[in-house]
Amino acid sequence: MIKKNYSKDIKNFEKNGWVHLKKVFNKYEIKNVEDLIIKFLSKQIDKKNINKRAINFISDKRKNINEINSFHELSNCNKIKKLGNSKKVKLIAKQFLKSKPEFRCCELFAKPAKKGLPAPIHQDNFYWGVKGSNALTIWVALEKSNKKNGSIFYFNGSHKFGILNHKPSYAKGSSQKISDTKFLKKFKISQPNLNPGDILIHHSLVVHGSSKNKSKYSRKGWTIQFKDINADYDHNQIKKYEKSLYNQIEVRY
């Protein structure tokens, strides 16, 4: 469901760095995305040369679709990319960016039941390196998301302080974490509950993370990233991040 006026939601987004919109996608749209993801990932796993950077399994000894914790190259599936870059989604992104949006990529954060991995506390733009940080993530709930199965938690208002210092986390799928956790004690933490079809929109600088999934229910989220079309990339920042990432991958494998 697309609103004509997001003014109240935009105010909350600007205040807290994130916002929860309900029932943006219907059950048929969600089912279609899930089916496309399963079909695409099944083919990826069958490949002998799986990109170590792109896919993260709960256990590296059991490389099957039920062991996937995150996959970072969903944009390689043309059908999923088309849905993520659709007029419907771009219209939402445009209103929250307050500029023409440029599609970046799609990802999957699957967090399987009973063993889904936590995501260290971080900022997205430390990875992305978008100059000016006018970029966002649209996090689409493919399944219910709550505290029990490892929903996202946000540090409200933390997007107003620029890019914070990070250090290597050595965690699969989220290789960096905030260095100064004492600074974060000043912020209120929110952890919204989502139903399938709901979305979260969060600013590229808002500090966030998620806990381990200890429940019997998986928590799949499809993310779509956009930036201001006029924003360039900080290639020095990206190069620094890439070096850290590959060093961590070498250690893990």
Number of C-alpha atoms within 10 A of each C-alpha: 12 14 10 8 9 14 12 8 16 19 14 16 19 16 15 22 24 29 20 18 17 16 16 19 20 12 13 10 14 19 15 11 18 18 11 16 19 13 12 16 18 13 10 15 16 11 9 7 8 11 14 13 14 13 21 22 24 19 12 12 8 11 15 15 16 15 20 23 24 25 21 18 17 23 19 12 15 10 15 22 19 11 17 25 23 12 11 14 18 18 16 19 27 16 15 23 18 12 14 15 26 18 19 17 18 25 22 22 22 24 31 27 20 15 18 26 24 20 23 22 23 27 25 24 23 23 19 19 22 21 17 14 22 21 28 26 22 24 23 24 27 26 20 18 23 17 17 16 25 26 24 21 19 23 22 22 21 24 22 14 9 15 20 18 13 17 14 17 20 18 17 21 22 20 21 26 24 22 15 12 9 8 11 15 10 11 14 12 15 14 17 15 16 22 15 22 23 23 24 18 24 26 26 29 25 25 28 25 20 19 19 19 23 18 16 12 18 22 25 24 24 25 21 26 23 25 26 22 14 11 15 13 13 13 13 10 16 17 13 13 21 13 10 17 20 14 13 18 15 9 8 12 7
